[in-house]
Amino acid sequence: MLDYTLPHDDPLGVLSSTRFVMERAESVRLDLEALAKIAAELGPLMSAAPDWHDARHFSDGTWRTAGWVLALDALNFCFWSTTNERWRVEWQGRIEDGYWALAAALTRAAEEGRPIWDPRYLQTLTPRDVAHILRPYDENAPEIPLFPIRVQNLHELARGLLEGFPESANPVQALIGSADGSAVELVRIVTERFPSFNDVALYQEQEVRFYKRAQILVSDLAGAFNGRGFGDFHDLNLLTAFADYKIPQVLRGFNALVYSPELDAAIAERRLIPMGSAWEVEIRAATIWACELLRRDLAEDGRLFRATEIDWILWLAGQSLPDTMPPYHRTLTVFY
């Protein structure tokens, strides 16, 4: 029997609000035996937490990296396409797609002398400027999905930083410093100051919290700075997994997520799953709890990982899935 007992501390309310969903879900359930199998089969991958550092991630060891990460995660959502051709970016002779295309595009912009990390620069960007920064590898190729919202998000980020810390010469540093080394507090600040990060839904008239991009922002800062400086947080263990569309696909491929026939058919037919629908909320809630239960299972074997690290490992595994893997659910959303 699945144990949805809450941990001693759930300060963000992500686990408690998603537990409410899991105890009432009608279309999604978890398979405990399959979760145990994942823990065993992914053991070699879980020998160590993945390293954030990658050539596609800009990193200079200064506050600029922190500002770059803020911009990255303001735009880190919805890379799938309704057509057969996805948005792709060329960088250093390679064609990147999905999340890595976004990271490469922003690193390319930095290499071109664009201070992506500076809110004063971001507030001046026109849609044409953003289109150039995110330009695809070919002028006839599709642009990034939900482009107008991405422009809005960059302006929201700039406005929130400049208006929130008007006396500071470095609003990025002031934002992170205001959390006083707490990952949880920084998530709270970000979701309150930047509405596009406030990732909540309603399920049977109850608020459900996911905070996907806010939590991944904090996790990215920790990874970018190796847990020091701008990435020094004393409570990273209190963050949860990042509920998106790739992790559920991986979990479902291992039969850990079980869908109702109706939901299974909708995803197989690549039908749009509306944001905030019962189906979507149940998928995301199950993702949160699958990673939490995996964390507990691994901890019993002496393998101590944070839920965020387990998410990252599964996400990396999801970047090279076989064609036999079931498709991911498709939801047009700014939250993942």
N, C-alpha and C positions, 0 to 999 in steps of 0.2 A: 504493500500500500504506500502511495506517495505521501511524504511527510512535508506539509507546507508550514511547519513550525517556523515562526519568525526568529531571526537571530536576536541576540540581546539588544542590539542597537540598529535601528533602521531610520536614521535621522531625516532622510529625504522622502521617506514614505513610498518609495518605489516598490519595495517588496510587499509591504502591507496592502497597497492599493491593487497591485497585480494579483496578490493572493485572493482578494475578493473576486476577481475575474475567474481565476482558475477553479475556485470552489463552485462556480455557477456556469462555467463554460459548457456550451451545447455542441460546438462544432470542432473543438480542438482539445486533445488530451495528450498527456505525456505517457510514454511507455518506460517504466522503471528498468526493465531488463535491457532494453535497447540503450538506455543511458549508461548503464554499467558496461555494456559492450564498447561504447564510445570511449569511456575512460580507459579501458584495457587496450583498445586498438590504437588510440592516439597517444599511448604512453610514450613512445619514442619522440613524438613531436613536443611532448610536454616535459622534456628533460630540462628545459630552461625557457624562460619567458622570451618572446621575440624581441629583437632589437629594433627600436624605432628608426634608427639612423639608416637612411637610404639616400642614394644620390639624388633621387627625385624630391626628397625633402630638403628644403633650404635650411641651413644651420650654420650660423657663424659664432655661436656661443654668447651672443649679446641679447639685449632686449629686442633687437630686430627680429630674432628668431621667434620670440614670444608674440610679437605683433603679427608676424607672418602666419603663425599657427592660428591666431584669432581670425584672420581673414580666411584661412583655409577652412576652418570649421564653420564659419558663417556661410560658406558655399557648399559644404559637404553633405549633399543630399541628391537623390533622384538622378541616377546616371543611366537608367535603362531607357530603351527607345520603343516607341509604338511601331516602328518599322524594323526592317532587317538590318539597317545600317545605323550604327551607334556614333555618337560624338567621339571623335578621336583627335589626338594632339600629336604633333611631331616634336620630338625633343632629342637632341644629340643623335640624330639619325635613326631614332626608334619611333615607332607609332605606339602610343599609349592610349588606353581607354579606361572608362570608369573612374574610380577614385584616383588612380595613378595618373590619369590624364589631367585631373584637376591639380594635383600636386606638381606635376611637371610643368603645367601652364603657369602656375604662380612662381615656381623657381625660374622658369624662363623669363618671366617678367622682371624678377629681381636681377637676373643676369643682364637684362636690357637697360637696367638703371631705373626701374620703376620702384619706388619705395612702398611696396605693398604693405609694409608693417606700420606705416604712418597714417593715423586717422585724418590728419590735415590733408594728406594727399587723397585718401579715399573719398573724402567729402566733395572733391572737385571732379570726380570721375563722371563722365557722361556715358550713356549707353554705348556710344560708339567706342569710347575708350575701353570699356569692359569687354565689348565684343572683340576688340583687338587682343586684349590680354588672354581671352579664352578662345582665340581663333582656332578653328579645326585645321587639320593637316592639309586640307584642300579647300579652295574657296567654294566648291560645289558640294562639299560634305555638309551634313546637318550640324546646326549649332547645338550647344548644350541645352538640354531640356529646361523648361521653366526659366528661361533667360531673364525676363523682366523682374522676376522675384529676386533673382541673384543680385541684380543691380540695386534693388531696394534694400537687400540685406547688408550690402557693403555700406550704403549710406546710413542705415540704422546703426551699424557697428561704429562708424565714425561719429555719428551724432551722440550715441550713448557714451562714448569715451570722452568726447570734448565737453559735453554738457554735464556729465557726471563728475568730471575732475577738472573744472575750469581753471583752477589755480596751479595745476601741475604742469611742469614743462614736459613731463613724460606720462601721458594718461595710461599707456599700456602698463608701465611699471606701477602706477598708482592703483589701477584696477586689481592687479594680482596681489599687490601688497595689502590691499584692503581686506583680503581673506585671512591674513595673519597665519599663513601656512596650513590652512584647512581646505582640503579638497571639497568637502561638503559645503563649506561656507562660500567658496568660489562658485560652485554650481548654483547655489541660491542667488548669489549676486548676479550672475550672468542671466539666469532665467527671469529675474525681476527687471533688470536693466535693459535687456534686449528681447523684445517679445517674440522674435522669430526662434529663439532658443527655448521658449516656454512650452515644452512638449507634453501636453496633457490631453486626456480624452474623457468622455463620459461613457459609462457602462452601467446600464440599469440605474441611471440617475446618480451614480457615484463617480467622483473624480478619480481618474487613474493616471498616475504619473509615470512617465518614461524617461524624460530628460536626456534623450539619446545624445544629441549634439553637445549639450552642456557638459555631460560626463565625459564624452570622448575628447572634448577640448582640454579638460583638466588632465586626462590621461596622456594626451599628446604632449602637453607641457612637461609632465613628469618624464616622458620618454625622451623628448628633445634635449632636456637638460640633465639627463641621467640622475634624476632625483635630487639635484642640487640647484641652488639659486632660484630662478623663476619656476623650477619644477620640484621644489622641496615642499612636499605635503606629508603631514604626519598621519593622515587618516584615509589613504587611498583604498584601504581594505573595505571601507564603507560604501564604495561605489558599486554599482551593479553592472551587468552586461549592457551592451548597447543594442537595443531592439531595432533591427532593420529588416531587409528582405533577404540578405545573403546568409546570415546565420540560420534562420528557419529552413532555408533550402538545404543546408548541410545537415542539420538535425533531422530533417525529414528523409534525406537520403539514407540515413542510418536507422530509419524507422522509429526515431525517438519522438517525433511529432506525428500524431495520428489525426487525420482530418476526416470530417464527415463526408459521405459520398457527394453531397451537394457542393461543399467547398472544394473537395478534391477535383471535381469536374470543372468547376469555375477556373481553378488555377491551371489545370491541364489545357483548357481552351484559351488560356491567356486573357481571360476577361478581367476587366478593371474591378478591383476590390476597393470600394469607396473608403476614403480616409474617415476614421471615426466610426465605421460600421462595426457591428458585433464581431464579424469575421476577422477584421483587421486587428481589433483590440485583443481578441483571444489569441491570435497568432503571436502578437508582440508580447503579451503577458506570459505565454508559454515559453517564449524565447528567454525571457528574464529568468524564469524559474528553472528551465533546463540547465542554464549555466550555473545557477546557484546550487542545484542538486549535484551537478558535476563537480563543482568546487568542494562540496562536502564529501563526496565519494573519494575524490583524490586525497583530501586531507586525512581521511581515515587510513590511507596507505602511506601517510607520511609525506605526500607530495603537496606542498603548501603553495597554492596559487591564489591570486585574487581573481574575482569573477571577471574583471576587465582583461586580465591576461588570458583567461580561458576563451573569452570572446575573440581576442586578437588571434589566438592560435586557430580557432575554428574559421575565422574570416580568411586567414591566409590559406587554409586548406581549401576554402571555397573558391580561390582564384584559379584553380586548375582541376575543375570537376570533370568527370567523364560525361560523355553525351547521354549516358543512361540515367544520369541524375535527374530527378523531377525538376520542373521549372520553378522559379521563385514567384511569389505573389506580386502582382503589379498594382501599386497604389501611387497615385500622383500626390506627392506630399513634400513639404519643406522640412520635415522632421527627420527623414532618413532616405 
